[in-house]
Amino acid sequence: MMLHGVIFNVRPCFVMDHPRWIMATLIDVTGALRNADIKVIGLHGKNDIEIQNVIEIASRRARRDNLFDQVVVADLTNKSNLVMIQEEVARALNLRLSDGIWYRWRCFLTGTSIIADRAQQICERIRRKGRILIILHNPFQGFDMEQVGIPFGDTHGGCKILLASANQQLLKDEMKSQLIFSPEDFARFYER
C-alpha cells in the first residue's frame, strides 16, 4: 500500500490466519493463564500443527501482555526418563546442569541422588524468575513435576504450567491438569 510516497507493509491480522476454533481455544487458554487460581492447564489435540499454533500464539501473547517474566517451552517428545526431561527443561531455562565425574562423586559422598540434586538446581532457577510460564509439549508419559524440579501450586505461586499432549487421560489423570482445552472440540462446534 502506498500513501503519499510512504510504503506501508500491511499484513492481515493473525486472527484471519487461523481458523476460528484455534482462536476460540487461544482465548480460553489466555483466560486461564490470567486466572491466579489455575496452576496447571492442559491442551489436548491430535493435530500437532494446531497445538503448536496455539502454544506459539499463547506464549507471544503472554510476553506481550507482560503476564510472565519468562516463558519457557520444552519439547518432551519421547523423553521417557526423568534425566532426559530435566535436561530438556534445563536447556529451555538456559541452565547448565552439573555433570561429570567430580559432580557424581560429590553426590555419592553426600548421599544425594543425581536426579534430586538436578531437580534442586532447576527449582532454584525457576524460583528466581518470579512469574514464569512453563510449556511442556508432548509429554510421552506422566511424571512427577517435583522430581523434575518444577515447583507449582503453593510452593511457587508465580509458576504456571501448560501441558500439551494428544493423550487426554495423561493430562487429566497423571498430570492433574485443572482445565483441559481442545481445539478439536471447538472445530466440531464451529462445523455445525
N, CA, C and O of each residue as an XYZ file, in Angstrom:
768
protein
N       0.849     -1.165      0.000
C       0.000      0.000      0.000
C       0.899      1.232      0.000
O       1.870      1.293      0.754
N       0.583      2.207     -0.835
C       1.407      3.406     -0.929
C       0.529      4.627     -0.685
O      -0.533      4.773     -1.291
N       0.977      5.490      0.196
C       0.218      6.682      0.539
C       1.192      7.848      0.596
O       2.024      7.928      1.500
N       1.085      8.755     -0.374
C       1.939      9.942     -0.447
C       3.417      9.602     -0.368
O       4.163     10.244      0.372
N       3.845      8.603     -1.122
C       5.252      8.268     -1.190
C       5.776      7.425     -0.042
O       6.958      7.081     -0.034
N       4.935      7.079      0.934
C       5.353      6.248      2.057
C       4.799      4.844      1.838
O       3.616      4.669      1.542
N       5.656      3.864      1.984
C       5.233      2.484      1.776
C       4.924      1.850      3.130
O       5.734      1.896      4.056
N       3.754      1.268      3.221
C       3.338      0.568      4.426
C       3.234     -0.923      4.107
O       2.654     -1.308      3.091
N       3.785     -1.735      4.959
C       3.583     -3.177      4.830
C       2.328     -3.532      5.600
O       2.282     -3.408      6.824
N       1.333     -3.965      4.894
C       0.069     -4.317      5.527
C      -0.029     -5.835      5.563
O      -0.093     -6.503      4.531
N      -0.038     -6.350      6.770
C      -0.212     -7.794      6.964
C      -1.608     -8.041      7.468
O      -2.134     -7.240      8.241
N      -2.219     -9.122      7.055
C      -3.523     -9.428      7.638
C      -3.368     -9.766      9.116
O      -2.353    -10.326      9.531
N      -4.349     -9.433      9.881
C      -4.322     -9.726     11.318
C      -4.234    -11.233     11.511
O      -4.830    -11.989     10.744
N      -3.494    -11.684     12.533
C      -3.301    -13.118     12.703
C      -4.603    -13.849     13.008
O      -4.661    -15.075     12.908
N      -5.652    -13.108     13.380
C      -6.948    -13.754     13.595
C      -7.442    -14.348     12.288
O      -8.072    -15.405     12.280
N      -7.157    -13.667     11.181
C      -7.582    -14.161      9.877
C      -6.720    -15.323      9.408
O      -7.150    -16.107      8.563
N      -5.505    -15.448      9.946
C      -4.594    -16.500      9.510
C      -4.959    -17.859     10.085
O      -4.514    -18.877      9.553
N      -5.739    -17.917     11.135
C      -6.045    -19.168     11.820
C      -7.548    -19.406     11.826
O      -8.334    -18.458     11.830
N      -7.940    -20.671     11.826
C      -9.375    -20.973     11.911
C      -9.967    -20.479     13.217
O      -9.254    -20.238     14.192
N     -11.277    -20.334     13.220
C     -11.975    -19.807     14.395
C     -11.799    -20.690     15.621
O     -11.727    -20.182     16.740
N     -11.730    -21.994     15.431
C     -11.619    -22.878     16.598
C     -10.269    -22.745     17.281
O     -10.178    -22.917     18.496
N      -9.220    -22.443     16.527
C      -7.920    -22.202     17.165
C      -7.980    -20.915     17.973
O      -7.454    -20.847     19.084
N      -8.616    -19.904     17.418
C      -8.718    -18.636     18.131
C      -9.590    -18.773     19.377
O      -9.295    -18.158     20.402
N     -10.662    -19.569     19.307
C     -11.507    -19.789     20.485
C     -10.718    -20.515     21.577
O     -10.831    -20.180     22.756
N      -9.921    -21.506     21.183
C      -9.071    -22.201     22.149
C      -8.061    -21.241     22.754
O      -7.821    -21.263     23.961
N      -7.475    -20.409     21.925
C      -6.488    -19.443     22.389
C      -7.080    -18.474     23.401
O      -6.431    -18.146     24.395
N      -8.287    -18.016     23.168
C      -8.950    -17.103     24.099
C      -9.142    -17.783     25.456
O      -8.915    -17.170     26.500
N      -9.561    -19.052     25.437
C      -9.756    -19.776     26.691
C      -8.434    -20.022     27.413
O      -8.357    -19.875     28.633
N      -7.393    -20.395     26.670
C      -6.089    -20.646     27.282
C      -5.541    -19.359     27.893
O      -5.018    -19.370     29.007
N      -5.661    -18.255     27.166
C      -5.181    -16.968     27.682
C      -5.950    -16.563     28.935
O      -5.362    -16.033     29.878
N      -7.251    -16.807     28.951
C      -8.049    -16.522     30.146
C      -7.605    -17.359     31.335
O      -7.552    -16.870     32.463
N      -7.284    -18.628     31.077
C      -6.806    -19.498     32.161
C      -5.430    -19.052     32.653
O      -5.137    -19.166     33.843
N      -4.578    -18.543     31.752
C      -3.266    -18.052     32.161
C      -3.378    -16.813     33.044
O      -2.534    -16.583     33.909
N      -4.409    -16.028     32.825
C      -4.622    -14.830     33.637
C      -5.224    -15.155     35.008
O      -5.090    -14.362     35.939
N      -5.880    -16.303     35.141
C      -6.547    -16.695     36.383
C      -5.504    -17.153     37.400
O      -4.745    -18.086     37.138
N      -5.468    -16.505     38.543
C      -4.453    -16.812     39.564
C      -4.700    -18.153     40.251
O      -3.770    -18.727     40.819
N      -5.928    -18.662     40.213
C      -6.239    -19.915     40.895
C      -5.846    -21.149     40.090
O      -5.745    -22.239     40.653
N      -5.625    -21.005     38.803
C      -5.311    -22.146     37.944
C      -3.805    -22.210     37.746
O      -3.192    -21.251     37.278
N      -3.211    -23.345     38.103
C      -1.756    -23.517     38.020
C      -1.333    -24.475     36.908
O      -0.266    -24.293     36.322
N      -2.151    -25.498     36.603
C      -1.802    -26.492     35.590
C      -2.925    -26.542     34.556
O      -4.072    -26.851     34.878
N      -2.570    -26.230     33.308
C      -3.531    -26.170     32.212
C      -3.151    -27.231     31.193
O      -1.976    -27.394     30.865
N      -4.138    -27.945     30.698
C      -3.907    -28.961     29.682
C      -4.413    -28.499     28.332
O      -5.442    -27.830     28.241
N      -3.694    -28.854     27.293
C      -4.088    -28.556     25.918
C      -4.047    -29.878     25.170
O      -2.981    -30.455     24.955
N      -5.230    -30.349     24.774
C      -5.351    -31.667     24.169
C      -5.681    -31.526     22.694
O      -6.544    -30.735     22.313
N      -4.993    -32.292     21.873
C      -5.308    -32.296     20.457
C      -4.474    -33.302     19.697
O      -3.307    -33.531     20.014
N      -5.082    -33.893     18.701
C      -4.380    -34.880     17.874
C      -3.558    -34.196     16.780
O      -2.534    -34.726     16.350
N      -4.002    -33.029     16.331
C      -3.310    -32.308     15.266
C      -2.187    -31.472     15.885
O      -2.437    -30.465     16.548
N      -0.958    -31.906     15.658
C       0.193    -31.252     16.286
C       0.401    -29.834     15.762
O       0.897    -28.977     16.493
N       0.034    -29.576     14.525
C       0.214    -28.230     13.963
C      -0.708    -27.237     14.657
O      -0.292    -26.121     14.970
N      -1.958    -27.630     14.901
C      -2.882    -26.740     15.601
C      -2.399    -26.468     17.025
O      -2.455    -25.334     17.500
N      -1.924    -27.515     17.703
C      -1.419    -27.354     19.069
C      -0.203    -26.428     19.075
O      -0.095    -25.554     19.935
N       0.713    -26.616     18.118
C       1.890    -25.737     18.008
C       1.470    -24.292     17.793
O       2.061    -23.385     18.379
N       0.447    -24.061     16.953
C      -0.034    -22.698     16.719
C      -0.571    -22.077     17.996
O      -0.264    -20.924     18.302
N      -1.369    -22.827     18.744
C      -1.929    -22.301     19.995
C      -0.808    -21.998     20.989
O      -0.825    -20.957     21.647
N       0.170    -22.908     21.100
C       1.292    -22.694     22.014
C       2.084    -21.451     21.619
O       2.416    -20.621     22.467
N       2.380    -21.330     20.344
C       3.184    -20.192     19.874
C       2.474    -18.864     20.114
O       3.077    -17.914     20.612
N       1.196    -18.801     19.761
C       0.457    -17.545     19.930
C       0.240    -17.246     21.413
O       0.344    -16.092     21.828
N      -0.059    -18.265     22.215
C      -0.264    -18.047     23.650
C       1.013    -17.548     24.308
O       0.961    -16.668     25.168
N       2.169    -18.101     23.917
C       3.424    -17.628     24.515
C       3.732    -16.199     24.078
O       4.230    -15.402     24.873
N       3.441    -15.869     22.820
C       3.650    -14.481     22.371
C       2.735    -13.514     23.107
O       3.160    -12.431     23.509
N       1.476    -13.907     23.283
C       0.535    -13.033     23.998
C       0.932    -12.869     25.464
O       0.806    -11.780     26.023
N       1.403    -13.929     26.075
C       1.827    -13.847     27.484
C       2.997    -12.877     27.621
O       3.055    -12.103     28.577
N       3.932    -12.917     26.668
C       5.051    -11.958     26.701
C       4.564    -10.543     26.427
O       4.947     -9.599     27.118
N       3.715    -10.407     25.411
C       3.222     -9.084     25.029
C       2.426     -8.425     26.151
O       2.588     -7.234     26.413
N       1.566     -9.201     26.813
C       0.726     -8.654     27.878
C       1.430     -8.608     29.230
O       0.831     -8.213     30.230
N       2.710     -9.012     29.263
C       3.523     -8.988     30.470
C       2.882     -9.798     31.603
O       2.885     -9.385     32.762
N       2.331    -10.967     31.232
C       1.746    -11.844     32.240
C       2.820    -12.581     33.025
O       2.628    -12.911     34.195
N       3.968    -12.841     32.369
C       5.043    -13.613     32.994
C       6.378    -12.934     32.721
O       6.554    -12.252     31.712
N       7.317    -13.138     33.646
C       8.662    -12.621     33.448
C       9.414    -13.437     32.405
O      10.249    -12.901     31.676
N       9.119    -14.733     32.332
C       9.759    -15.590     31.347
C       8.787    -16.680     30.913
O       8.022    -17.211     31.718
N       8.833    -16.997     29.631
C       8.059    -18.098     29.069
C       9.056    -19.130     28.571
O       9.926    -18.822     27.756
N       8.928    -20.357     29.063
C       9.856    -21.436     28.741
C       9.083    -22.535     28.020
O       8.057    -23.003     28.514
N       9.574    -22.947     26.854
C       8.939    -24.019     26.095
C       9.920    -25.175     25.982
O      11.041    -25.006     25.500
N       9.489    -26.363     26.433
C      10.321    -27.560     26.350
C       9.549    -28.641     25.619
O       8.411    -28.946     25.975
N      10.162    -29.220     24.600
C       9.552    -30.295     23.831
C      10.024    -31.621     24.407
O      11.215    -31.930     24.376
N       9.094    -32.398     24.928
C       9.441    -33.630     25.635
C       9.163    -34.878     24.812
O       8.985    -35.954     25.383
N       9.120    -34.772     23.504
C       8.803    -35.908     22.655
C       9.745    -37.071     22.929
O      10.964    -36.939     22.826
N       9.164    -38.201     23.277
C       9.887    -39.451     23.535
C      10.943    -39.338     24.630
O      11.874    -40.144     24.659
N      10.829    -38.385     25.510
C      11.731    -38.292     26.658
C      11.096    -39.119     27.773
O      10.186    -38.650     28.457
N      11.566    -40.322     27.952
C      10.865    -41.231     28.838
C      11.411    -41.253     30.257
O      10.698    -41.673     31.169
N      12.643    -40.819     30.479
C      13.136    -40.875     31.856
C      13.333    -39.464     32.409
O      13.399    -38.492     31.656
N      13.423    -39.373     33.716
C      13.491    -38.074     34.382
C      14.742    -37.281     34.022
O      14.689    -36.054     33.933
N      15.858    -37.958     33.816
C      17.104    -37.262     33.488
C      16.960    -36.520     32.157
O      17.379    -35.369     32.036
N      16.371    -37.179     31.163
C      16.202    -36.534     29.859
C      15.212    -35.376     29.931
O      15.408    -34.350     29.281
N      14.146    -35.536     30.722
C      13.182    -34.448     30.889
C      13.844    -33.278     31.605
O      13.627    -32.124     31.235
N      14.651    -33.565     32.631
C      15.370    -32.498     33.329
C      16.310    -31.764     32.380
O      16.396    -30.537     32.431
N      17.006    -32.482     31.526
C      17.924    -31.839     30.574
C      17.177    -30.935     29.608
O      17.658    -29.848     29.288
N      16.009    -31.364     29.137
C      15.231    -30.545     28.212
C      14.706    -29.285     28.890
O      14.754    -28.203     28.305
N      14.207    -29.412     30.112
C      13.710    -28.243     30.851
C      14.866    -27.298     31.168
O      14.715    -26.082     31.049
N      16.016    -27.838     31.568
C      17.185    -27.000     31.860
C      17.660    -26.279     30.612
O      18.040    -25.110     30.681
N      17.645    -26.954     29.476
C      18.045    -26.322     28.213
C      17.112    -25.159     27.885
O      17.563    -24.104     27.439
N      15.808    -25.351     28.107
C      14.848    -24.278     27.854
C      15.038    -23.110     28.813
O      14.739    -21.968     28.463
N      15.531    -23.382     30.017
C      15.787    -22.327     31.006
C      17.170    -21.696     30.863
O      17.517    -20.790     31.621
N      17.957    -22.163     29.901
C      19.356    -21.734     29.732
C      20.166    -22.032     30.987
O      20.977    -21.215     31.424
N      19.943    -23.186     31.551
C      20.627    -23.628     32.758
C      21.537    -24.789     32.396
O      21.111    -25.762     31.773
N      22.784    -24.670     32.792
C      23.729    -25.766     32.568
C      23.777    -26.599     33.837
O      24.259    -26.157     34.880
N      23.265    -27.819     33.719
C      23.239    -28.707     34.877
C      24.632    -29.255     35.148
O      25.420    -29.481     34.229
N      24.915    -29.464     36.424
C      26.208    -30.029     36.808
C      26.304    -31.457     36.287
O      25.326    -32.205     36.283
N      27.502    -31.812     35.851
C      27.728    -33.152     35.345
C      29.218    -33.454     35.472
O      30.004    -32.570     35.812
N      29.592    -34.645     35.211
C      30.996    -35.007     35.254
C      31.314    -35.889     36.443
O      30.474    -36.125     37.311
N      32.529    -36.365     36.462
C      32.947    -37.329     37.476
C      32.983    -36.721     38.869
O      32.594    -37.379     39.834
N      33.444    -35.467     38.998
C      33.513    -34.842     40.320
C      32.118    -34.574     40.885
O      31.880    -34.715     42.085
N      31.213    -34.191     40.008
C      29.826    -33.968     40.421
C      29.206    -35.279     40.915
O      28.571    -35.316     41.969
N      29.391    -36.324     40.164
C      28.849    -37.631     40.549
C      29.473    -38.118     41.860
O      28.790    -38.709     42.697
N      30.768    -37.867     42.031
C      31.463    -38.261     43.247
C      30.918    -37.490     44.454
O      30.717    -38.063     45.525
N      30.680    -36.173     44.268
C      30.130    -35.352     45.351
C      28.735    -35.839     45.741
O      28.413    -35.914     46.926
N      27.907    -36.169     44.748
C      26.570    -36.696     45.051
C      26.661    -38.018     45.796
O      25.876    -38.275     46.708
N      27.615    -38.855     45.410
C      27.798    -40.132     46.084
C      28.223    -39.932     47.538
O      27.715    -40.599     48.439
N      29.170    -38.994     47.759
C      29.669    -38.762     49.117
C      28.611    -38.142     50.031
O      28.544    -38.462     51.218
N      27.791    -37.258     49.472
C      26.760    -36.611     50.294
C      25.500    -37.460     50.422
O      24.628    -37.159     51.236
N      25.404    -38.504     49.632
C      24.242    -39.383     49.715
C      23.010    -38.868     49.004
O      21.907    -39.357     49.249
N      23.175    -37.889     48.127
C      22.036    -37.383     47.361
C      22.040    -38.016     45.979
O      23.097    -38.316     45.425
N      20.868    -38.213     45.436
C      20.807    -38.761     44.089
C      21.047    -37.638     43.077
O      20.803    -36.465     43.360
N      21.519    -38.014     41.919
C      21.784    -37.032     40.866
C      20.484    -36.372     40.427
O      20.447    -35.167     40.178
N      19.419    -37.161     40.332
C      18.125    -36.618     39.912
C      17.625    -35.584     40.920
O      17.138    -34.523     40.528
N      17.740    -35.883     42.201
C      17.285    -34.944     43.234
C      18.124    -33.667     43.235
O      17.584    -32.576     43.420
N      19.438    -33.789     43.031
C      20.301    -32.616     43.008
C      20.006    -31.742     41.800
O      19.963    -30.516     41.911
N      19.802    -32.370     40.640
C      19.448    -31.605     39.439
C      18.084    -30.941     39.591
O      17.890    -29.805     39.158
N      17.144    -31.649     40.206
C      15.819    -31.070     40.446
C      15.924    -29.825     41.314
O      15.205    -28.849     41.097
N      16.814    -29.855     42.289
C      17.015    -28.694     43.149
C      17.595    -27.520     42.349
O      17.193    -26.376     42.560
N      18.525    -27.789     41.441
C      19.097    -26.729     40.607
C      18.023    -26.091     39.723
O      17.959    -24.867     39.602
N      17.185    -26.922     39.110
C      16.117    -26.416     38.237
C      15.117    -25.613     39.058
O      14.688    -24.537     38.642
N      14.746    -26.134     40.222
C      13.780    -25.465     41.086
C      14.291    -24.093     41.537
O      13.531    -23.125     41.551
N      15.550    -24.006     41.900
C      16.131    -22.724     42.318
C      16.110    -21.716     41.175
O      15.814    -20.540     41.389
N      16.421    -22.167     39.968
C      16.405    -21.260     38.808
C      14.993    -20.755     38.546
O      14.802    -19.572     38.267
N      14.012    -21.630     38.632
C      12.620    -21.228     38.385
C      12.135    -20.273     39.466
O      11.438    -19.305     39.162
N      12.487    -20.524     40.706
C      12.044    -19.652     41.796
C      12.632    -18.251     41.682
O      11.999    -17.278     42.091
N      13.839    -18.141     41.128
C      14.457    -16.825     40.939
C      13.766    -16.017     39.850
O      13.915    -14.796     39.800
N      13.015    -16.677     38.981
C      12.391    -15.981     37.852
C      11.146    -15.204     38.248
O      10.753    -14.291     37.521
N      10.524    -15.518     39.344
C       9.290    -14.814     39.712
C       8.110    -15.431     38.983
O       7.770    -16.590     39.217
N       7.485    -14.664     38.103
C       6.348    -15.174     37.329
C       6.879    -15.885     36.086
O       7.537    -15.272     35.245
N       6.591    -17.170     35.977
C       7.130    -17.944     34.874
C       6.059    -18.893     34.334
O       5.314    -19.509     35.096
N       6.000    -18.996     33.022
C       5.118    -19.947     32.344
C       5.997    -21.027     31.748
O       6.899    -20.743     30.960
N       5.728    -22.273     32.129
C       6.474    -23.411     31.604
C       5.530    -24.204     30.715
O       4.510    -24.721     31.173
N       5.882    -24.292     29.441
C       5.082    -25.035     28.477
C       5.818    -26.334     28.169
O       6.935    -26.321     27.652
N       5.185    -27.440     28.488
C       5.754    -28.763     28.233
C       4.952    -29.393     27.106
O       3.786    -29.749     27.276
N       5.592    -29.524     25.961
C       4.921    -30.029     24.770
C       5.212    -31.512     24.590
O       6.366    -31.936     24.652
N       4.182    -32.284     24.370
C       4.261    -33.727     24.107
C       4.882    -34.543     25.224
O       5.827    -35.288     24.962
N       4.404    -34.443     26.452
C       4.923    -35.380     27.441
C       4.511    -36.797     27.038
O       3.335    -37.068     26.800
N       5.477    -37.678     26.966
C       5.258    -39.032     26.471
C       4.523    -39.877     27.505
O       3.706    -40.728     27.154
N       4.811    -39.643     28.752
C       4.155    -40.357     29.846
C       4.083    -39.417     31.040
O       4.708    -38.356     31.051
N       3.316    -39.820     32.040
C       3.200    -39.000     33.230
C       4.487    -39.011     34.034
O       5.217    -40.002     34.032
N       4.764    -37.929     34.710
C       5.937    -37.837     35.570
C       5.618    -36.884     36.709
O       4.699    -36.070     36.619
N       6.376    -36.995     37.760
C       6.206    -36.136     38.924
C       6.978    -34.845     38.674
O       8.200    -34.866     38.525
N       6.263    -33.726     38.629
C       6.906    -32.450     38.322
C       7.892    -32.032     39.401
O       8.877    -31.355     39.109
N       7.642    -32.423     40.636
C       8.572    -32.079     41.712
C       9.883    -32.839     41.558
O      10.942    -32.309     41.894
N       9.834    -34.081     41.053
C      11.067    -34.830     40.817
C      11.882    -34.223     39.690
O      13.109    -34.317     39.693
N      11.208    -33.596     38.718
C      11.920    -32.910     37.640
C      12.513    -31.609     38.158
O      13.566    -31.176     37.691
N      11.846    -30.985     39.119
C      12.321    -29.725     39.669
C      11.408    -28.561     39.355
O      11.801    -27.405     39.517
N      10.199    -28.844     38.911
C       9.247    -27.792     38.560
C       8.339    -27.541     39.761
O       7.498    -28.380     40.084
N       8.500    -26.387     40.430
C       7.622    -26.072     41.559
C       6.298    -25.517     41.039
O       6.277    -24.765     40.065
N       5.227    -25.879     41.671
C       3.938    -25.339     41.262
C       3.008    -25.352     42.461
O       3.315    -25.927     43.506
N       1.882    -24.714     42.289
C       0.910    -24.659     43.381
C       1.388    -23.746     44.490
O       1.799    -22.612     44.240
N       1.332    -24.245     45.723
C       1.697    -23.436     46.881
C       3.203    -23.227     46.991
O       3.639    -22.262     47.619
N       4.013    -24.110     46.393
C       5.461    -23.976     46.512
C       5.999    -22.805     45.694
O       7.041    -22.243     46.031
N       5.291    -22.428     44.612
C       5.703    -21.276     43.808
C       4.454    -20.714     43.148
O       3.999    -21.225     42.125
N       3.911    -19.673     43.732
C       2.671    -19.092     43.244
C       2.765    -18.461     41.875
O       1.749    -18.328     41.194
N       3.964    -18.065     41.446
C       4.121    -17.407     40.154
C       4.388    -18.349     39.000
O       4.589    -17.894     37.873
N       4.397    -19.654     39.249
C       4.703    -20.633     38.213
C       3.418    -21.254     37.687
O       2.622    -21.800     38.452
N       3.223    -21.167     36.381
C       2.093    -21.834     35.724
C       2.648    -22.814     34.725
O       3.707    -22.597     34.137
N       1.912    -23.906     34.537
C       2.359    -24.960     33.644
C       1.282    -25.207     32.613
O       0.117    -25.411     32.954
N       1.678    -25.187     31.335
C       0.795    -25.517     30.230
C       1.316    -26.799     29.603
O       2.418    -26.835     29.057
N       0.513    -27.847     29.686
C       0.889    -29.150     29.141
C       0.113    -29.383     27.851
O      -1.106    -29.209     27.822
N       0.797    -29.769     26.798
C       0.144    -30.044     25.515
C       0.422    -31.486     25.130
O       1.576    -31.896     25.004
N      -0.653    -32.258     24.943
C      -0.485    -33.680     24.640
C      -1.670    -34.179     23.827
O      -2.766    -33.622     23.892
N      -1.432    -35.236     23.063
C      -2.506    -35.889     22.329
C      -3.280    -36.851     23.221
O      -4.363    -37.305     22.853
N      -2.734    -37.161     24.385
C      -3.343    -38.113     25.303
C      -4.108    -37.358     26.394
O      -3.510    -36.795     27.310
N      -5.427    -37.356     26.282
C      -6.238    -36.607     27.240
C      -6.212    -37.246     28.629
O      -6.240    -36.534     29.633
N      -6.159    -38.571     28.703
C      -6.096    -39.249     30.000
C      -4.816    -38.896     30.745
O      -4.829    -38.754     31.967
N      -3.710    -38.754     30.019
C      -2.443    -38.352     30.624
C      -2.577    -36.979     31.274
O      -2.137    -36.776     32.406
N      -3.185    -36.040     30.555
C      -3.365    -34.691     31.079
C      -4.278    -34.683     32.298
O      -4.024    -33.979     33.276
N      -5.330    -35.465     32.227
C      -6.352    -35.440     33.263
C      -5.939    -36.215     34.511
O      -6.003    -35.683     35.619
N      -5.519    -37.455     34.342
C      -5.280    -38.328     35.483
C      -3.859    -38.236     36.035
O      -3.664    -38.062     37.238
N      -2.872    -38.353     35.151
C      -1.491    -38.425     35.628
C      -0.872    -37.060     35.900
O      -0.138    -36.904     36.875
N      -1.153    -36.066     35.057
C      -0.529    -34.759     35.215
C      -1.400    -33.775     36.002
O      -0.965    -32.660     36.288
N      -2.611    -34.173     36.348
C      -3.510    -33.400     37.223
C      -3.801    -31.994     36.706
O      -3.737    -31.025     37.463
N      -4.123    -31.882     35.411
C      -4.477    -30.582     34.838
C      -5.810    -30.117     35.413
O      -6.762    -30.891     35.513
N      -5.862    -28.843     35.789
C      -7.084    -28.300     36.357
C      -8.110    -27.998     35.275
O      -9.310    -28.168     35.493
N      -7.652    -27.554     34.118
C      -8.512    -27.301     32.963
C      -7.867    -27.935     31.742
O      -6.643    -27.923     31.606
N      -8.686    -28.488     30.852
C      -8.175    -29.067     29.610
C      -8.961    -28.464     28.462
O     -10.191    -28.512     28.439
N      -8.233    -27.893     27.505
C      -8.845    -27.301     26.322
C      -8.456    -28.114     25.092
O      -7.369    -28.688     25.029
N      -9.363    -28.153     24.115
C      -9.098    -28.901     22.897
C      -9.582    -28.115     21.685
O     -10.768    -27.798     21.593
N      -8.679    -27.792     20.745
C      -9.121    -27.117     19.523
C     -10.101    -27.965     18.723
O     -10.950    -27.428     18.012
N      -9.989    -29.289     18.836
C     -10.867    -30.177     18.071
C     -12.310    -30.089     18.544
O     -13.233    -30.231     17.742
N     -12.518    -29.855     19.843
C     -13.880    -29.684     20.348
C     -14.506    -28.420     19.766
O     -15.675    -28.420     19.381
N     -13.724    -27.344     19.703
C     -14.223    -26.113     19.103
C     -14.456    -26.288     17.602
O     -15.393    -25.705     17.056
N     -13.626    -27.073     16.932
C     -13.774    -27.307     15.496
C     -15.103    -27.997     15.226
O     -15.817    -27.628     14.294
N     -15.443    -29.007     16.043
C     -16.729    -29.694     15.868
C     -17.891    -28.729     16.105
O     -18.915    -28.810     15.427
N     -17.732    -27.824     17.061
C     -18.793    -26.853     17.353
C     -18.988    -25.898     16.170
O     -20.120    -25.608     15.782
N     -17.880    -25.411     15.600
C     -17.974    -24.444     14.507
C     -18.358    -25.073     13.184
O     -18.820    -24.368     12.286
N     -18.180    -26.392     13.032
C     -18.539    -27.043     11.776
C     -20.034    -27.316     11.681
O     -20.533    -27.631     10.601
N     -20.744    -27.203     12.771
C     -22.203    -27.464     12.759
C     -22.935    -26.438     11.961
O     -24.159    -26.503     11.846
